[in-house]
Amino acid sequence: MICEYGMETYRFTCHHCDHTWTIEYQVRYATDSEGSPWTFHYREGSPAASPVAGTIVCDHCRHTHVGAHLDARRYLPARQPDIEPSTPN
């Protein structure tokens, strides 16, 4: 599996009260052994639904008809595996 990491900022707009806000997600982009792409979203280190899945609720009016727009995406350097320092015998 090939993985890349990034940050995505989404702008949300409530279609009921016109309130707008942004949320930043940590993202892992993966390609499985068959070449299929997968995207995993996280907020504050915890798994989160995709921002475009239609599960966002407006904090102002609690309406669920909220639009999502990707404002920014930046890729992060690949993570290196944790390597314990070797100790002399």
PDB file of N, CA, C and O in Angstrom:
ATOM      1  N   MET A   1       0.851  -1.175   0.000  1.00  0.00           N
ATOM      2  CA  MET A   1       0.000   0.000   0.000  1.00  0.00           C
ATOM      3  C   MET A   1       0.896   1.236   0.000  1.00  0.00           C
ATOM      4  O   MET A   1       1.835   1.347   0.788  1.00  0.00           O
ATOM      5  N   ILE A   2       0.587   2.142  -0.886  1.00  0.00           N
ATOM      6  CA  ILE A   2       1.325   3.391  -0.986  1.00  0.00           C
ATOM      7  C   ILE A   2       0.531   4.459  -0.246  1.00  0.00           C
ATOM      8  O   ILE A   2      -0.670   4.601  -0.476  1.00  0.00           O
ATOM      9  N   CYS A   3       1.187   5.218   0.647  1.00  0.00           N
ATOM     10  CA  CYS A   3       0.501   6.247   1.431  1.00  0.00           C
ATOM     11  C   CYS A   3       1.184   7.600   1.285  1.00  0.00           C
ATOM     12  O   CYS A   3       2.410   7.696   1.249  1.00  0.00           O
ATOM     13  N   GLU A   4       0.378   8.620   1.203  1.00  0.00           N
ATOM     14  CA  GLU A   4       0.841  10.002   1.280  1.00  0.00           C
ATOM     15  C   GLU A   4      -0.009  10.680   2.349  1.00  0.00           C
ATOM     16  O   GLU A   4      -1.106  10.223   2.671  1.00  0.00           O
ATOM     17  N   TYR A   5       0.515  11.773   2.892  1.00  0.00           N
ATOM     18  CA  TYR A   5      -0.180  12.484   3.960  1.00  0.00           C
ATOM     19  C   TYR A   5      -0.348  13.942   3.571  1.00  0.00           C
ATOM     20  O   TYR A   5       0.454  14.497   2.820  1.00  0.00           O
ATOM     21  N   GLY A   6      -1.393  14.546   4.088  1.00  0.00           N
ATOM     22  CA  GLY A   6      -1.619  15.944   3.769  1.00  0.00           C
ATOM     23  C   GLY A   6      -2.592  16.595   4.740  1.00  0.00           C
ATOM     24  O   GLY A   6      -3.086  15.978   5.683  1.00  0.00           O
ATOM     25  N   MET A   7      -2.841  17.861   4.466  1.00  0.00           N
ATOM     26  CA  MET A   7      -3.809  18.654   5.217  1.00  0.00           C
ATOM     27  C   MET A   7      -4.767  19.250   4.193  1.00  0.00           C
ATOM     28  O   MET A   7      -4.342  19.736   3.145  1.00  0.00           O
ATOM     29  N   GLU A   8      -6.050  19.212   4.496  1.00  0.00           N
ATOM     30  CA  GLU A   8      -7.058  19.817   3.632  1.00  0.00           C
ATOM     31  C   GLU A   8      -7.918  20.751   4.469  1.00  0.00           C
ATOM     32  O   GLU A   8      -8.329  20.407   5.578  1.00  0.00           O
ATOM     33  N   THR A   9      -8.185  21.927   3.932  1.00  0.00           N
ATOM     34  CA  THR A   9      -9.062  22.891   4.580  1.00  0.00           C
ATOM     35  C   THR A   9     -10.328  23.011   3.749  1.00  0.00           C
ATOM     36  O   THR A   9     -10.281  23.307   2.554  1.00  0.00           O
ATOM     37  N   TYR A  10     -11.453  22.779   4.397  1.00  0.00           N
ATOM     38  CA  TYR A  10     -12.751  22.873   3.734  1.00  0.00           C
ATOM     39  C   TYR A  10     -13.521  24.058   4.275  1.00  0.00           C
ATOM     40  O   TYR A  10     -13.495  24.345   5.472  1.00  0.00           O
ATOM     41  N   ARG A  11     -14.216  24.751   3.365  1.00  0.00           N
ATOM     42  CA  ARG A  11     -15.122  25.836   3.743  1.00  0.00           C
ATOM     43  C   ARG A  11     -16.546  25.286   3.633  1.00  0.00           C
ATOM     44  O   ARG A  11     -16.934  24.734   2.604  1.00  0.00           O
ATOM     45  N   PHE A  12     -17.301  25.443   4.690  1.00  0.00           N
ATOM     46  CA  PHE A  12     -18.676  24.966   4.730  1.00  0.00           C
ATOM     47  C   PHE A  12     -19.624  26.154   4.722  1.00  0.00           C
ATOM     48  O   PHE A  12     -19.348  27.186   5.333  1.00  0.00           O
ATOM     49  N   THR A  13     -20.748  26.001   4.022  1.00  0.00           N
ATOM     50  CA  THR A  13     -21.774  27.035   3.970  1.00  0.00           C
ATOM     51  C   THR A  13     -23.124  26.380   4.223  1.00  0.00           C
ATOM     52  O   THR A  13     -23.510  25.434   3.536  1.00  0.00           O
ATOM     53  N   CYS A  14     -23.829  26.891   5.211  1.00  0.00           N
ATOM     54  CA  CYS A  14     -25.174  26.402   5.500  1.00  0.00           C
ATOM     55  C   CYS A  14     -26.128  27.011   4.474  1.00  0.00           C
ATOM     56  O   CYS A  14     -26.163  28.229   4.298  1.00  0.00           O
ATOM     57  N   HIS A  15     -26.894  26.166   3.804  1.00  0.00           N
ATOM     58  CA  HIS A  15     -27.843  26.653   2.794  1.00  0.00           C
ATOM     59  C   HIS A  15     -29.155  27.120   3.421  1.00  0.00           C
ATOM     60  O   HIS A  15     -30.073  27.544   2.718  1.00  0.00           O
ATOM     61  N   HIS A  16     -29.233  27.038   4.740  1.00  0.00           N
ATOM     62  CA  HIS A  16     -30.440  27.493   5.438  1.00  0.00           C
ATOM     63  C   HIS A  16     -30.244  28.898   6.016  1.00  0.00           C
ATOM     64  O   HIS A  16     -31.091  29.772   5.832  1.00  0.00           O
ATOM     65  N   CYS A  17     -29.096  29.114   6.733  1.00  0.00           N
ATOM     66  CA  CYS A  17     -28.876  30.419   7.383  1.00  0.00           C
ATOM     67  C   CYS A  17     -27.676  31.188   6.816  1.00  0.00           C
ATOM     68  O   CYS A  17     -27.389  32.293   7.275  1.00  0.00           O
ATOM     69  N   ASP A  18     -26.977  30.629   5.835  1.00  0.00           N
ATOM     70  CA  ASP A  18     -25.815  31.251   5.174  1.00  0.00           C
ATOM     71  C   ASP A  18     -24.581  31.386   6.058  1.00  0.00           C
ATOM     72  O   ASP A  18     -23.642  32.093   5.690  1.00  0.00           O
ATOM     73  N   HIS A  19     -24.559  30.736   7.198  1.00  0.00           N
ATOM     74  CA  HIS A  19     -23.367  30.743   8.056  1.00  0.00           C
ATOM     75  C   HIS A  19     -22.239  29.999   7.330  1.00  0.00           C
ATOM     76  O   HIS A  19     -22.478  28.962   6.712  1.00  0.00           O
ATOM     77  N   THR A  20     -21.012  30.530   7.406  1.00  0.00           N
ATOM     78  CA  THR A  20     -19.858  29.865   6.803  1.00  0.00           C
ATOM     79  C   THR A  20     -18.778  29.654   7.858  1.00  0.00           C
ATOM     80  O   THR A  20     -18.644  30.444   8.792  1.00  0.00           O
ATOM     81  N   TRP A  21     -18.015  28.582   7.697  1.00  0.00           N
ATOM     82  CA  TRP A  21     -16.909  28.271   8.599  1.00  0.00           C
ATOM     83  C   TRP A  21     -15.944  27.333   7.894  1.00  0.00           C
ATOM     84  O   TRP A  21     -16.283  26.731   6.875  1.00  0.00           O
ATOM     85  N   THR A  22     -14.751  27.213   8.437  1.00  0.00           N
ATOM     86  CA  THR A  22     -13.748  26.318   7.861  1.00  0.00           C
ATOM     87  C   THR A  22     -13.312  25.287   8.903  1.00  0.00           C
ATOM     88  O   THR A  22     -13.332  25.540  10.107  1.00  0.00           O
ATOM     89  N   ILE A  23     -12.921  24.130   8.402  1.00  0.00           N
ATOM     90  CA  ILE A  23     -12.379  23.059   9.231  1.00  0.00           C
ATOM     91  C   ILE A  23     -11.179  22.477   8.504  1.00  0.00           C
ATOM     92  O   ILE A  23     -11.217  22.252   7.294  1.00  0.00           O
ATOM     93  N   GLU A  24     -10.110  22.235   9.260  1.00  0.00           N
ATOM     94  CA  GLU A  24      -8.907  21.618   8.699  1.00  0.00           C
ATOM     95  C   GLU A  24      -8.885  20.135   9.065  1.00  0.00           C
ATOM     96  O   GLU A  24      -9.122  19.762  10.214  1.00  0.00           O
ATOM     97  N   TYR A  25      -8.601  19.311   8.086  1.00  0.00           N
ATOM     98  CA  TYR A  25      -8.531  17.865   8.267  1.00  0.00           C
ATOM     99  C   TYR A  25      -7.119  17.370   7.977  1.00  0.00           C
ATOM    100  O   TYR A  25      -6.446  17.875   7.079  1.00  0.00           O
ATOM    101  N   GLN A  26      -6.682  16.384   8.740  1.00  0.00           N
ATOM    102  CA  GLN A  26      -5.479  15.650   8.403  1.00  0.00           C
ATOM    103  C   GLN A  26      -5.962  14.522   7.482  1.00  0.00           C
ATOM    104  O   GLN A  26      -7.006  13.919   7.730  1.00  0.00           O
ATOM    105  N   VAL A  27      -5.200  14.241   6.424  1.00  0.00           N
ATOM    106  CA  VAL A  27      -5.658  13.292   5.426  1.00  0.00           C
ATOM    107  C   VAL A  27      -4.562  12.294   5.090  1.00  0.00           C
ATOM    108  O   VAL A  27      -3.387  12.645   4.986  1.00  0.00           O
ATOM    109  N   ARG A  28      -4.975  11.037   4.921  1.00  0.00           N
ATOM    110  CA  ARG A  28      -4.054  10.007   4.431  1.00  0.00           C
ATOM    111  C   ARG A  28      -4.610   9.529   3.103  1.00  0.00           C
ATOM    112  O   ARG A  28      -5.750   9.071   3.024  1.00  0.00           O
ATOM    113  N   TYR A  29      -3.795   9.637   2.058  1.00  0.00           N
ATOM    114  CA  TYR A  29      -4.162   9.179   0.731  1.00  0.00           C
ATOM    115  C   TYR A  29      -3.446   7.846   0.520  1.00  0.00           C
ATOM    116  O   TYR A  29      -2.226   7.768   0.665  1.00  0.00           O
ATOM    117  N   ALA A  30      -4.192   6.804   0.180  1.00  0.00           N
ATOM    118  CA  ALA A  30      -3.593   5.482   0.026  1.00  0.00           C
ATOM    119  C   ALA A  30      -4.036   4.867  -1.296  1.00  0.00           C
ATOM    120  O   ALA A  30      -5.124   5.147  -1.799  1.00  0.00           O
ATOM    121  N   THR A  31      -3.173   4.030  -1.839  1.00  0.00           N
ATOM    122  CA  THR A  31      -3.490   3.238  -3.019  1.00  0.00           C
ATOM    123  C   THR A  31      -3.253   1.791  -2.651  1.00  0.00           C
ATOM    124  O   THR A  31      -2.159   1.424  -2.223  1.00  0.00           O
ATOM    125  N   ASP A  32      -4.280   0.965  -2.819  1.00  0.00           N
ATOM    126  CA  ASP A  32      -4.128  -0.435  -2.430  1.00  0.00           C
ATOM    127  C   ASP A  32      -3.391  -1.219  -3.515  1.00  0.00           C
ATOM    128  O   ASP A  32      -3.013  -0.660  -4.544  1.00  0.00           O
ATOM    129  N   SER A  33      -3.192  -2.502  -3.282  1.00  0.00           N
ATOM    130  CA  SER A  33      -2.407  -3.338  -4.187  1.00  0.00           C
ATOM    131  C   SER A  33      -3.048  -3.488  -5.562  1.00  0.00           C
ATOM    132  O   SER A  33      -2.377  -3.881  -6.517  1.00  0.00           O
ATOM    133  N   GLU A  34      -4.334  -3.179  -5.673  1.00  0.00           N
ATOM    134  CA  GLU A  34      -5.019  -3.255  -6.964  1.00  0.00           C
ATOM    135  C   GLU A  34      -5.069  -1.905  -7.680  1.00  0.00           C
ATOM    136  O   GLU A  34      -5.635  -1.792  -8.767  1.00  0.00           O
ATOM    137  N   GLY A  35      -4.473  -0.885  -7.062  1.00  0.00           N
ATOM    138  CA  GLY A  35      -4.432   0.445  -7.659  1.00  0.00           C
ATOM    139  C   GLY A  35      -5.616   1.329  -7.341  1.00  0.00           C
ATOM    140  O   GLY A  35      -5.736   2.423  -7.893  1.00  0.00           O
ATOM    141  N   SER A  36      -6.499   0.874  -6.457  1.00  0.00           N
ATOM    142  CA  SER A  36      -7.666   1.677  -6.086  1.00  0.00           C
ATOM    143  C   SER A  36      -7.293   2.737  -5.058  1.00  0.00           C
ATOM    144  O   SER A  36      -6.629   2.427  -4.068  1.00  0.00           O
ATOM    145  N   PRO A  37      -7.713   3.999  -5.278  1.00  0.00           N
ATOM    146  CA  PRO A  37      -7.388   5.061  -4.319  1.00  0.00           C
ATOM    147  C   PRO A  37      -8.338   5.063  -3.128  1.00  0.00           C
ATOM    148  O   PRO A  37      -9.530   4.787  -3.269  1.00  0.00           O
ATOM    149  N   TRP A  38      -7.800   5.377  -1.960  1.00  0.00           N
ATOM    150  CA  TRP A  38      -8.566   5.502  -0.722  1.00  0.00           C
ATOM    151  C   TRP A  38      -8.139   6.792  -0.045  1.00  0.00           C
ATOM    152  O   TRP A  38      -6.963   7.154  -0.082  1.00  0.00           O
ATOM    153  N   THR A  39      -9.082   7.486   0.572  1.00  0.00           N
ATOM    154  CA  THR A  39      -8.780   8.705   1.312  1.00  0.00           C
ATOM    155  C   THR A  39      -9.370   8.580   2.708  1.00  0.00           C
ATOM    156  O   THR A  39     -10.548   8.259   2.866  1.00  0.00           O
ATOM    157  N   PHE A  40      -8.544   8.835   3.722  1.00  0.00           N
ATOM    158  CA  PHE A  40      -8.968   8.749   5.114  1.00  0.00           C
ATOM    159  C   PHE A  40      -8.816  10.117   5.752  1.00  0.00           C
ATOM    160  O   PHE A  40      -7.734  10.703   5.703  1.00  0.00           O
ATOM    161  N   HIS A  41      -9.886  10.639   6.351  1.00  0.00           N
ATOM    162  CA  HIS A  41      -9.881  11.959   6.982  1.00  0.00           C
ATOM    163  C   HIS A  41      -9.818  11.815   8.499  1.00  0.00           C
ATOM    164  O   HIS A  41     -10.393  10.892   9.076  1.00  0.00           O
ATOM    165  N   TYR A  42      -9.106  12.749   9.130  1.00  0.00           N
ATOM    166  CA  TYR A  42      -8.962  12.775  10.588  1.00  0.00           C
ATOM    167  C   TYR A  42      -9.125  14.208  11.063  1.00  0.00           C
ATOM    168  O   TYR A  42      -8.748  15.150  10.367  1.00  0.00           O
ATOM    169  N   ARG A  43      -9.691  14.365  12.261  1.00  0.00           N
ATOM    170  CA  ARG A  43      -9.757  15.667  12.929  1.00  0.00           C
ATOM    171  C   ARG A  43      -9.181  15.473  14.315  1.00  0.00           C
ATOM    172  O   ARG A  43      -9.647  14.634  15.087  1.00  0.00           O
ATOM    173  N   GLU A  44      -8.170  16.252  14.618  1.00  0.00           N
ATOM    174  CA  GLU A  44      -7.495  16.185  15.920  1.00  0.00           C
ATOM    175  C   GLU A  44      -7.067  14.760  16.242  1.00  0.00           C
ATOM    176  O   GLU A  44      -7.149  14.323  17.389  1.00  0.00           O
ATOM    177  N   GLY A  45      -6.609  14.038  15.220  1.00  0.00           N
ATOM    178  CA  GLY A  45      -6.081  12.693  15.406  1.00  0.00           C
ATOM    179  C   GLY A  45      -7.103  11.576  15.420  1.00  0.00           C
ATOM    180  O   GLY A  45      -6.723  10.407  15.470  1.00  0.00           O
ATOM    181  N   SER A  46      -8.387  11.896  15.378  1.00  0.00           N
ATOM    182  CA  SER A  46      -9.432  10.870  15.400  1.00  0.00           C
ATOM    183  C   SER A  46     -10.054  10.723  14.011  1.00  0.00           C
ATOM    184  O   SER A  46     -10.185  11.712  13.290  1.00  0.00           O
ATOM    185  N   PRO A  47     -10.439   9.506  13.627  1.00  0.00           N
ATOM    186  CA  PRO A  47     -11.078   9.321  12.323  1.00  0.00           C
ATOM    187  C   PRO A  47     -12.325  10.193  12.192  1.00  0.00           C
ATOM    188  O   PRO A  47     -13.072  10.383  13.152  1.00  0.00           O
ATOM    189  N   ALA A  48     -12.531  10.714  10.993  1.00  0.00           N
ATOM    190  CA  ALA A  48     -13.678  11.587  10.726  1.00  0.00           C
ATOM    191  C   ALA A  48     -14.307  11.197   9.396  1.00  0.00           C
ATOM    192  O   ALA A  48     -13.629  10.677   8.509  1.00  0.00           O
ATOM    193  N   ALA A  49     -15.583  11.445   9.263  1.00  0.00           N
ATOM    194  CA  ALA A  49     -16.256  11.220   7.985  1.00  0.00           C
ATOM    195  C   ALA A  49     -15.709  12.188   6.952  1.00  0.00           C
ATOM    196  O   ALA A  49     -15.233  13.271   7.294  1.00  0.00           O
ATOM    197  N   SER A  50     -15.776  11.804   5.712  1.00  0.00           N
ATOM    198  CA  SER A  50     -15.362  12.697   4.634  1.00  0.00           C
ATOM    199  C   SER A  50     -16.174  13.986   4.726  1.00  0.00           C
ATOM    200  O   SER A  50     -17.381  13.935   4.960  1.00  0.00           O
ATOM    201  N   PRO A  51     -15.528  15.142   4.543  1.00  0.00           N
ATOM    202  CA  PRO A  51     -16.263  16.413   4.638  1.00  0.00           C
ATOM    203  C   PRO A  51     -17.327  16.567   3.557  1.00  0.00           C
ATOM    204  O   PRO A  51     -18.221  17.402   3.696  1.00  0.00           O
ATOM    205  N   VAL A  52     -17.253  15.795   2.503  1.00  0.00           N
ATOM    206  CA  VAL A  52     -18.248  15.898   1.435  1.00  0.00           C
ATOM    207  C   VAL A  52     -19.278  14.766   1.507  1.00  0.00           C
ATOM    208  O   VAL A  52     -20.029  14.557   0.555  1.00  0.00           O
ATOM    209  N   ALA A  53     -19.319  14.034   2.625  1.00  0.00           N
ATOM    210  CA  ALA A  53     -20.248  12.910   2.774  1.00  0.00           C
ATOM    211  C   ALA A  53     -21.657  13.346   3.137  1.00  0.00           C
ATOM    212  O   ALA A  53     -22.573  12.523   3.148  1.00  0.00           O
ATOM    213  N   GLY A  54     -21.847  14.630   3.435  1.00  0.00           N
ATOM    214  CA  GLY A  54     -23.180  15.120   3.773  1.00  0.00           C
ATOM    215  C   GLY A  54     -23.556  14.935   5.229  1.00  0.00           C
ATOM    216  O   GLY A  54     -24.739  14.929   5.567  1.00  0.00           O
ATOM    217  N   THR A  55     -22.568  14.784   6.093  1.00  0.00           N
ATOM    218  CA  THR A  55     -22.850  14.557   7.516  1.00  0.00           C
ATOM    219  C   THR A  55     -22.597  15.786   8.385  1.00  0.00           C
ATOM    220  O   THR A  55     -22.752  15.716   9.605  1.00  0.00           O
ATOM    221  N   ILE A  56     -22.212  16.906   7.781  1.00  0.00           N
ATOM    222  CA  ILE A  56     -21.922  18.126   8.534  1.00  0.00           C
ATOM    223  C   ILE A  56     -23.223  18.817   8.928  1.00  0.00           C
ATOM    224  O   ILE A  56     -24.156  18.902   8.129  1.00  0.00           O
ATOM    225  N   VAL A  57     -23.281  19.311  10.166  1.00  0.00           N
ATOM    226  CA  VAL A  57     -24.447  20.024  10.692  1.00  0.00           C
ATOM    227  C   VAL A  57     -24.019  21.451  11.037  1.00  0.00           C
ATOM    228  O   VAL A  57     -22.956  21.659  11.622  1.00  0.00           O
ATOM    229  N   CYS A  58     -24.841  22.421  10.678  1.00  0.00           N
ATOM    230  CA  CYS A  58     -24.557  23.821  10.980  1.00  0.00           C
ATOM    231  C   CYS A  58     -24.623  24.048  12.491  1.00  0.00           C
ATOM    232  O   CYS A  58     -25.600  23.669  13.135  1.00  0.00           O
ATOM    233  N   ASP A  59     -23.591  24.662  13.049  1.00  0.00           N
ATOM    234  CA  ASP A  59     -23.554  24.966  14.477  1.00  0.00           C
ATOM    235  C   ASP A  59     -24.547  26.060  14.874  1.00  0.00           C
ATOM    236  O   ASP A  59     -24.951  26.151  16.033  1.00  0.00           O
ATOM    237  N   HIS A  60     -24.934  26.888  13.902  1.00  0.00           N
ATOM    238  CA  HIS A  60     -25.835  28.004  14.224  1.00  0.00           C
ATOM    239  C   HIS A  60     -27.297  27.602  14.245  1.00  0.00           C
ATOM    240  O   HIS A  60     -28.028  27.947  15.173  1.00  0.00           O
ATOM    241  N   CYS A  61     -27.728  26.868  13.214  1.00  0.00           N
ATOM    242  CA  CYS A  61     -29.159  26.568  13.110  1.00  0.00           C
ATOM    243  C   CYS A  61     -29.468  25.069  13.141  1.00  0.00           C
ATOM    244  O   CYS A  61     -30.633  24.672  13.094  1.00  0.00           O
ATOM    245  N   ARG A  62     -28.432  24.243  13.221  1.00  0.00           N
ATOM    246  CA  ARG A  62     -28.554  22.783  13.289  1.00  0.00           C
ATOM    247  C   ARG A  62     -29.121  22.174  12.000  1.00  0.00           C
ATOM    248  O   ARG A  62     -29.559  21.024  11.996  1.00  0.00           O
ATOM    249  N   HIS A  63     -29.109  22.935  10.927  1.00  0.00           N
ATOM    250  CA  HIS A  63     -29.603  22.440   9.648  1.00  0.00           C
ATOM    251  C   HIS A  63     -28.557  21.511   9.039  1.00  0.00           C
ATOM    252  O   HIS A  63     -27.361  21.676   9.281  1.00  0.00           O
ATOM    253  N   THR A  64     -29.001  20.540   8.254  1.00  0.00           N
ATOM    254  CA  THR A  64     -28.073  19.566   7.671  1.00  0.00           C
ATOM    255  C   THR A  64     -27.798  19.798   6.191  1.00  0.00           C
ATOM    256  O   THR A  64     -27.026  19.055   5.586  1.00  0.00           O
ATOM    257  N   HIS A  65     -28.413  20.814   5.601  1.00  0.00           N
ATOM    258  CA  HIS A  65     -28.154  21.116   4.193  1.00  0.00           C
ATOM    259  C   HIS A  65     -26.954  22.064   4.119  1.00  0.00           C
ATOM    260  O   HIS A  65     -27.102  23.281   4.002  1.00  0.00           O
ATOM    261  N   VAL A  66     -25.754  21.464   4.191  1.00  0.00           N
ATOM    262  CA  VAL A  66     -24.500  22.220   4.257  1.00  0.00           C
ATOM    263  C   VAL A  66     -23.641  21.849   3.062  1.00  0.00           C
ATOM    264  O   VAL A  66     -23.437  20.669   2.777  1.00  0.00           O
ATOM    265  N   GLY A  67     -23.142  22.854   2.368  1.00  0.00           N
ATOM    266  CA  GLY A  67     -22.245  22.636   1.249  1.00  0.00           C
ATOM    267  C   GLY A  67     -20.799  22.666   1.702  1.00  0.00           C
ATOM    268  O   GLY A  67     -20.448  23.401   2.625  1.00  0.00           O
ATOM    269  N   ALA A  68     -19.949  21.862   1.048  1.00  0.00           N
ATOM    270  CA  ALA A  68     -18.525  21.803   1.376  1.00  0.00           C
ATOM    271  C   ALA A  68     -17.708  22.148   0.136  1.00  0.00           C
ATOM    272  O   ALA A  68     -18.006  21.695  -0.969  1.00  0.00           O
ATOM    273  N   HIS A  69     -16.678  22.956   0.341  1.00  0.00           N
ATOM    274  CA  HIS A  69     -15.790  23.355  -0.751  1.00  0.00           C
ATOM    275  C   HIS A  69     -14.347  23.224  -0.274  1.00  0.00           C
ATOM    276  O   HIS A  69     -13.981  23.780   0.762  1.00  0.00           O
ATOM    277  N   LEU A  70     -13.530  22.494  -1.023  1.00  0.00           N
ATOM    278  CA  LEU A  70     -12.107  22.365  -0.688  1.00  0.00           C
ATOM    279  C   LEU A  70     -11.416  23.683  -0.966  1.00  0.00           C
ATOM    280  O   LEU A  70     -11.338  24.115  -2.116  1.00  0.00           O
ATOM    281  N   ASP A  71     -10.910  24.330   0.085  1.00  0.00           N
ATOM    282  CA  ASP A  71     -10.217  25.612  -0.055  1.00  0.00           C
ATOM    283  C   ASP A  71      -8.718  25.446  -0.267  1.00  0.00           C
ATOM    284  O   ASP A  71      -8.115  26.195  -1.036  1.00  0.00           O
ATOM    285  N   ALA A  72      -8.113  24.474   0.405  1.00  0.00           N
ATOM    286  CA  ALA A  72      -6.661  24.324   0.310  1.00  0.00           C
ATOM    287  C   ALA A  72      -6.270  22.877   0.577  1.00  0.00           C
ATOM    288  O   ALA A  72      -6.915  22.174   1.355  1.00  0.00           O
ATOM    289  N   ARG A  73      -5.199  22.450  -0.087  1.00  0.00           N
ATOM    290  CA  ARG A  73      -4.627  21.128   0.146  1.00  0.00           C
ATOM    291  C   ARG A  73      -3.105  21.271   0.102  1.00  0.00           C
ATOM    292  O   ARG A  73      -2.546  21.886  -0.806  1.00  0.00           O
ATOM    293  N   ARG A  74      -2.460  20.689   1.098  1.00  0.00           N
ATOM    294  CA  ARG A  74      -0.993  20.658   1.050  1.00  0.00           C
ATOM    295  C   ARG A  74      -0.535  19.277   1.489  1.00  0.00           C
ATOM    296  O   ARG A  74      -1.044  18.691   2.445  1.00  0.00           O
ATOM    297  N   TYR A  75       0.441  18.788   0.754  1.00  0.00           N
ATOM    298  CA  TYR A  75       0.990  17.472   1.053  1.00  0.00           C
ATOM    299  C   TYR A  75       2.099  17.611   2.084  1.00  0.00           C
ATOM    300  O   TYR A  75       2.832  18.599   2.093  1.00  0.00           O
ATOM    301  N   LEU A  76       2.212  16.631   2.936  1.00  0.00           N
ATOM    302  CA  LEU A  76       3.237  16.611   3.976  1.00  0.00           C
ATOM    303  C   LEU A  76       4.315  15.609   3.593  1.00  0.00           C
ATOM    304  O   LEU A  76       4.047  14.671   2.841  1.00  0.00           O
ATOM    305  N   PRO A  77       5.527  15.794   4.097  1.00  0.00           N
ATOM    306  CA  PRO A  77       6.588  14.823   3.812  1.00  0.00           C
ATOM    307  C   PRO A  77       6.166  13.433   4.284  1.00  0.00           C
ATOM    308  O   PRO A  77       5.441  13.290   5.268  1.00  0.00           O
ATOM    309  N   ALA A  78       6.629  12.427   3.572  1.00  0.00           N
ATOM    310  CA  ALA A  78       6.309  11.044   3.945  1.00  0.00           C
ATOM    311  C   ALA A  78       6.814  10.758   5.348  1.00  0.00           C
ATOM    312  O   ALA A  78       7.896  11.198   5.736  1.00  0.00           O
ATOM    313  N   ARG A  79       6.024  10.023   6.096  1.00  0.00           N
ATOM    314  CA  ARG A  79       6.420   9.650   7.449  1.00  0.00           C
ATOM    315  C   ARG A  79       7.469   8.554   7.379  1.00  0.00           C
ATOM    316  O   ARG A  79       7.392   7.639   6.558  1.00  0.00           O
ATOM    317  N   GLN A  80       8.435   8.672   8.249  1.00  0.00           N
ATOM    318  CA  GLN A  80       9.482   7.669   8.335  1.00  0.00           C
ATOM    319  C   GLN A  80       9.124   6.678   9.434  1.00  0.00           C
ATOM    320  O   GLN A  80       8.564   7.070  10.458  1.00  0.00           O
ATOM    321  N   PRO A  81       9.440   5.392   9.234  1.00  0.00           N
ATOM    322  CA  PRO A  81       9.150   4.441  10.318  1.00  0.00           C
ATOM    323  C   PRO A  81       9.973   4.767  11.543  1.00  0.00           C
ATOM    324  O   PRO A  81      11.090   5.277  11.450  1.00  0.00           O
ATOM    325  N   ASP A  82       9.391   4.457  12.714  1.00  0.00           N
ATOM    326  CA  ASP A  82      10.120   4.674  13.956  1.00  0.00           C
ATOM    327  C   ASP A  82      11.278   3.692  14.019  1.00  0.00           C
ATOM    328  O   ASP A  82      11.095   2.483  13.883  1.00  0.00           O
ATOM    329  N   ILE A  83      12.449   4.222  14.223  1.00  0.00           N
ATOM    330  CA  ILE A  83      13.649   3.387  14.310  1.00  0.00           C
ATOM    331  C   ILE A  83      14.274   3.623  15.667  1.00  0.00           C
ATOM    332  O   ILE A  83      14.605   4.755  16.022  1.00  0.00           O
ATOM    333  N   GLU A  84      14.433   2.563  16.415  1.00  0.00           N
ATOM    334  CA  GLU A  84      15.071   2.681  17.717  1.00  0.00           C
ATOM    335  C   GLU A  84      16.569   2.744  17.532  1.00  0.00           C
ATOM    336  O   GLU A  84      17.125   1.996  16.729  1.00  0.00           O
ATOM    337  N   PRO A  85      17.229   3.621  18.259  1.00  0.00           N
ATOM    338  CA  PRO A  85      18.688   3.703  18.134  1.00  0.00           C
ATOM    339  C   PRO A  85      19.329   2.406  18.592  1.00  0.00           C
ATOM    340  O   PRO A  85      18.906   1.794  19.573  1.00  0.00           O
ATOM    341  N   SER A  86      20.343   2.008  17.872  1.00  0.00           N
ATOM    342  CA  SER A  86      21.024   0.768  18.258  1.00  0.00           C
ATOM    343  C   SER A  86      21.944   1.047  19.458  1.00  0.00           C
ATOM    344  O   SER A  86      22.512   2.131  19.585  1.00  0.00           O
ATOM    345  N   THR A  87      22.071   0.071  20.304  1.00  0.00           N
ATOM    346  CA  THR A  87      22.942   0.213  21.465  1.00  0.00           C
ATOM    347  C   THR A  87      24.111  -0.740  21.323  1.00  0.00           C
ATOM    348  O   THR A  87      23.925  -1.882  20.904  1.00  0.00           O
ATOM    349  N   PRO A  88      25.313  -0.295  21.662  1.00  0.00           N
ATOM    350  CA  PRO A  88      26.477  -1.177  21.529  1.00  0.00           C
ATOM    351  C   PRO A  88      26.384  -2.325  22.549  1.00  0.00           C
ATOM    352  O   PRO A  88      25.893  -2.150  23.664  1.00  0.00           O
ATOM    353  N   ASN A  89      26.864  -3.488  22.136  1.00  0.00           N
ATOM    354  CA  ASN A  89      26.872  -4.650  23.024  1.00  0.00           C
ATOM    355  C   ASN A  89      28.041  -4.657  23.946  1.00  0.00           C
ATOM    356  O   ASN A  89      28.185  -5.574  24.754  1.00  0.00           O
TER     357      ASN A  89
END
